[in-house]
């Protein structure tokens, strides 16, 4: 952002210049980066559309399936929606902030949402967060339109106007929330924000109750496919997500979990701007200032729930990132209250991700062999073709009937890069849960090629075969990228139900 003087705001022209530049940068990165593990997994979903899926609701797969016939088996089938969604989130944030305050605050909030690393990533990579973020932004805009009054927004709806004149905004909010629920279960936290407002706004309680009830019914209609799918699959997705968030697995201590979450949030929002957002949100409890209370409600409803979850289980910092949608608007409204040093530091760190993205683009596009140290997780985005080429080559040499994996991420990568093998992919553990369209019984008694990344993974698979035989090891290395090691085994006599222990082959497997 340009340096601002007190009383001045971000220029509209500057907002649009940065918006266009960052959008073009995202397009180039989306083109140059291969689909990562999770994107390949979600892409495999889209090839077989279902009412819902084991890990998440179905919107991610439905969206890709809708454009697959146009883009085909290319990266654009995956990356089209992130590019669209990543543009809509800052635009809706800008529109909401402009309506709540003025255009100066709107431009500033739009830039924050455009530059925040945790939100910008959803504009390149296709995950359930991508369309969930759009639904959250649209729902908040619609809710504000339903609640605004003249004393809050100049030129807004008359405070004494009958509630019936606003019902369309409530319905639109419910539809947006329903779309959000089809993308990620976290959308339920939106109704937590509404409950927060209901508790603290006595003079609006009836309006909030009736509006929320109507919007909730609309959202429930959108969510029915997920409920139906879960009822047909022993509520597998609901049980998995509840256990995932509150099981306590992988947690060293409640204090460590909470500190990890806080540190992760400050990292993905940049430490300076993240600290400023928390500071502004800490003052958003004033029941006499409805604008701040509104923004604070949808910040704290998310942060507090995930903080509670972090006391029991590991929480990834991107999960509560949507709290920063209203947090960024809140900070934009109070920007001039901060000292010049704080504002300058926040501006500097916000631009760093742009420089890092440009450096990454130059790094992966260089025709020269680079000897730089391996960047963490970069192999997910540039090594897929080499990995799948190795898998395809070994399958051809062994003549195996099908491929058997222990991890769904590797299976998804093969599904994207080798479409001819999609009908011959099998996940051993939880395969029926994650991919109910795969009939593993068709391979009973057949020979499969087991592909794993460690001996620990093959131990969980061997019980599905009468015996297994080591085939070899492939190390996929590229300059500047962490090497990937694949272990291959011939699985003789596939047993769909995993009968027996297979321990008689343990010594053979270790060789």
N, C-alpha and C positions, 0 to 999 in steps of 0.2 A: 504494500500500500504506500501511496505517497505520504510524505510527512504532512501532518495536519496541524493547524494552529487551533487554539481554543475557539470554539464556536463554529468551526468548519467541519465538514464531513467528507466522506469519500465521493469523489466525482463520479457521476454516472458513466461517463466515457471510459474512465479507468476500469470500472467494474466490467464493462463489456469487452474491453481490450484484453484483460486478464482471462475473462471467461472464454473467449475465442482461442487464445493462446493455449490455455490449459486443456481445453477440449481437443485441440489438434494434437497436443502432446500425448493425451490419453489414447487417441486413435492410433498414433504411431506405435506406442507401447503395446496396445492391444494386438496390433498386427505382428510385432516382432517377438512377443513373448508367447511361447507355447502354452497350451492349457496345463494347469498344475494338477496335482493328484485329485483334489476334490472336484475340480471342474470336469475332469474326465469321468468321474463317478456320477456326477449330476447329468452329464451328457448321456451316459448309458441309460439313465432313467428316462430321458426324453425320447429315446428310441422305442421305449415300451411304456407309453403313458398309462398311468394308474390313477385311481381316485386319491391316493396318498402313498406315502412311503415310510419305511421304518424310521429313518433319522429325522425327517422333516415333512411338513405339508407339501403339496404338489406343485405350487406355482412356479418354482424354479424350472421344473421339468416341463410343465405346460408351456411356459414362455418360450423355451428353446424349441419345443416341438412345433410351435406355431410358425417359426421362421426357418425350420430345418429344410422344408421343401424349397425354399428360396435360396438359402445360402449353402445347403448341402453339408457334406462332412468337412466343413472348414472351420477355422477358428472364429469366423464371424457369427456362426450359429450360437456360439457360446458368448462372444463378447458384444454382440449387438445391444442386448438389454443393459449391461453395465454402463455402456456409453450413454444410452438414453436416460437411465435412472440417475447416473452421476451428474447429468446436466439438470434434471428436474429438481433435485433436492435443494441446491443453492438458489434456484429460481423461486421455488415456493417459500423458502426461508426469507428471501429478499422481499417477496410480496407480503408475507405475514408481518415482518418487521416494519415495512413501510405503512401498512394499514394500522398497526398498533401504535406507531410513533410517527415517523416521517420518512421521506425518501433518503435523507442522509443516513439515518440508522439502518434503513433497509439495504442500502449499498454496502455499508460496512458489514452487516450481518451476512449478506450474500458472499462477500469475500472471505469471511471467516469459514463459512461452510464449504466454500470452494477449495480452500487451502488446507483445512484440517486433515492431517494424514489419515486418521482413522476413518474418515468419511470419503476421502478422495480415493482410497483403495477400492471401495465398493464401486467406483466408477470405471474400473479396469477389469476386475476379476468377478466372475459370475458365482455368487454364493447366495444362499437364502437372504442374507442381509441386503442384497442389492435392491430388490423390489420391496422388501420390508421397509427400507428407509424411505422410499417414495411414498408408500402407503401411510407411514407415520407422519410425514410432512403434509400430505394432502389432508389427512384426518385433522391435524391441528389447525390448518387453515380453515377448514369447514367449521370446526368447533368454535373458533373465534368469531366467525361470521354469524354463527347462531347465538352467541352470547354478547356481542358488542352492543354498547349503549352510547348515547350521545356524549355523556360525560367522560367516556373512555376514548372513543374514536370520533374525531370531528366528522360530521356528515354521515355517521353511522345510523343504524336502525334506532328508531324512537324507543326510549326505555319503557313507555307505557303501551307500546303497540302490542296487540294480542300475540301470544305465543304461536298461534296458527300461521302467522306470516313468516315464521322462521323454520317451520317444520322441514322444509326442503333441505336446509343446511344440516339439520340433525340427521336426516335420511342419508344425505351425501356422506356425512361423517361415519355413519354406520356402515355404508358400503365400502368406504376406504378402510375402515377397521376390519371388515370382513376379508378384503383383499389382503390386508396385512396378515391376518390369521392363516390365510392360505399360503403365505410365504414363510412365516415363522411364528411359533407359539408365543414368543415374547410380546406379540401385539396385545396380549391380555393385560400387560402392564399399562396400556393406554387407559383402560378402565380403572386401574389403580390411581392414575392421575385424576380422573374424574371423581373418584371417591375422596381423594385428598381435597379437591375443591369443595365438594359437598359438605365435608366436615367443617371447613373453615369459613364458608359463605352462607350464613344463616338466611339472608334475604333472597338467596337464589336457590335454596334447597329444593323447592317444588319444581322449578324450571329444570334444574339439573337432574332431578330424579325422573321426571317424565321424559325429558329428552334422551337421557342415557338409556332408559328402558326401551324406548322406540328404536334408538340406534342399535342397542344390543340385539334386538330381535332381527334387524336387518343383517347385522354381522353374523348372527347365528345361521341365517339362511345361506349365506355364502360359505359357511364353515361345514355345512351338512355333509359334503363329500368326504371330508376327513373323518367325521364321526362315523359315517357308514363304513368306511374302509377299516377303521379300528375295531368296530363291532364284528367285522368279518375275520379279523386277525388277532383275536384275543387281546385287544386294546394294546397291542405291542408298542406302537409309537408313543402313546401317552405314558405307559409304564417306563419305557426307556428314557424319555426326557425327564420325567420326575426323578428317576434314580440317578440320571446323569447330573442333575443340578443339586441334589441333596443327599447323595449316597455317602459322602465322606471319603470316597476312594481317592488315593493319591494326595491326601492332605496331611501335611506334617503337623500343623497345629492351627487353631483358629486365628491366632494373631498373625502368623506367617501368611495364611491365606488372605487375610484382609490387607496386609501390607503389600503383598504381591499384586492384588487388584488395584490398589491405589497407585502403586508405582507404574503398573501397566497403563492405567488411564492417563496418567500424566505424560507417559511416553507417546501414546498414540494421539494425544491432543496437543503435543509439544509441552514441555514442562512449564514454560512461562505462561502461555495462554491458558493451559489447563488450570494452573494455580489461580489465575485471574477469574476464570469461570467459577471455580469453587468459591472464591471470595465474594463474587457478586451474588451467587446463589445462596450463600449463607445469610444474606439480607433479604431474601425473597419470602419472608414470612408475614409481612404486614397485611393484615386483613383489610386495611383501608386503601391499599394500592392494588387494585385487582389485576392490573397488567403484570406487575411483578409476581403476584401470587399465582397467576395463571402460568407464567413461564417457569416459576419455581416448582410448581406442582408436578410438571412432567419431567423435570430434572430429578427431583428427589424421589419420586415414586420408583424410578428406575434404579437410581444409585442405592437407595436403601434396601431394595429387594435383593439386588446382586451382592451387596455387602453382607446381608444375612446368609446368602448362599455361599459366599466365600468363607464364612466361618465353618462350613461343613464340607465343602468340596472345592476343587480348583475351578476358578472362573477365568476364562479368557478375556482380555481387556476389550476385545471388539464386541462382546456380547452386550454390555451396557452403553455402547458408544452413542446410541440415539438420544441419550440424555443430553448430549452436547448440542443437539439441534436447538432446543429452547435455551440451553445454557449460552450458546453463541449469540443468540438474539438479546438475551439479558445483558451480556457483557457489552454488546454493541450499543445498547441504550445508555450504559454508564461509562463508556469509553473515556470521555473527557474528564471524568473524576479521578482517573489514574494519573500518576506522575508521568512526565515526559520520558524518564528512563524506562519505566515499565512498558510504556507504549512502544518505544523504539526496540526494546528487547523482544517483545512479542512479534513485531513486524519482521525482525531479522530471522527468528526461528521459524516463522511461517513460510518464509521463502526458501529455507534450506531444502525441504522435500522436492521443490522444483529443480534445484540444482542437482540433487541426488538422482532424480529421475533422468535428467539430461545426461549425467555421467553414466548411469546404467545403460541408457540407450546407445551411447557411444561405445561402451564396453562390449555389449553383445553384438554390435553391428560392425565392429572392427574386422577387416579381412586379415589382419596380422595375428599370428599366435601370441597370446598374452601370457606372461608368466606371473601375473598378480596372484596373491593368495586366494584360495577358493572362497567365494562369497557364500554365506549361509543360505541354504534353501534355494539357491539359484538353479540347482540341477532340476528342480521341479518345473522350471519355466523354459529351459533350453535343452534338456537332455532326453526328452521323451522319445523322440524319433530313434535315437541310437539304442535306447533301452528296448523298445518294441521291435526294432530290427534284430536285436540279439535273440529275443524270445521267438520271433518268427523263424529265424534261422535254425535254432535248436529244435523247434517243433518239426521243421521239415526234415532234419537229419534223423530224428528218432521215429518219425511216422506215427506219433501219438494221435489218438482219436480226439482228444480234447485237452484243454489247459485247465489246471487246477491251482487256485491261489489261496493264500491264507489271509490276505488283506484286500479289502474292496478298492483301496486307492490304486493299487497296481493293476487290478482287473479293469478299472475304469480307464486307465491310461492306454491299455491294449485295445479296449473297445473303441476308443477314439481314433487311434493311429492305424488300426488294422481292422477295418469294417468287415473283411472277409472272414474274420474269426469270431464275430459276435455271437454266432449260434453255437460256438464251441467253448464258451467260457463258463467256468464253474467256481463258485466260492464255497469252500469246505465248511467252515464254521459260520453259522448264522446265514448261510446262503439262502435258505428258503425265506428267511425274514427280510433280508435286504433285497432279494430279487425273486419275488414269488412267481414271476412268469417263467423262470427257468425250471424245467423238469429234469431233475438230476437222475431220475430212474432210467432214463433213456441210455445212460452210460453204464448201467450195471454190468459188471464183468469185463468192461473195456479197459484199455490202457490209456492212462493220462500222463501228461507231462506236468509235474509239480514245479512251480516257480515260486521261490521264496527268497527273502533277503537275509535270513539267519537260520542257524540250526534250531533255535527255539521255535521258529515258525513251522518247520517241517515236523517237529514232534507233535504239534497239534493236528496235523493232517494225516499222519501215517495210519491211524486207526481206520481210515476210510478205504484202505487198500489191503489186499491179501499180503502183499510185500512191496517194498520199494527198493530201487537200485539207484545209486548215485550216477549221474550222467557227466557232470562237470560244473565248472565255475566260470562265469564271464564277468570281467571287470570293465565297466564302461567309463573311460576317462576322456575328459576334454580339458584344454588349457583354461585355468582359472575357475574350474568348476569341480566341486567335490565329487570324487569317484563313486560310482554306484556298483555294488557287487550283487550279482544274482547267482543263486544256487539252484541247479536243476536236478530233478530226480525222475526216474521212470516209476510211475505208480501202476503195479500189475494187479488186475482184478478189482476194479472199483466196487465198493460196497456203499450204496447210498445212505444206509442207516448207521454207518460207522461201527458195525458189529465187531466185537473183539477188541483187543488192546493194541495189537501190532507190535508189542514189546519184543517179540522174537526177532525183530529186524533192527533193534536199536544199535547193535554193534556195527551192522552193515551201513546204517545211515551215518554214523559218526565218521566213517572213512572219508 
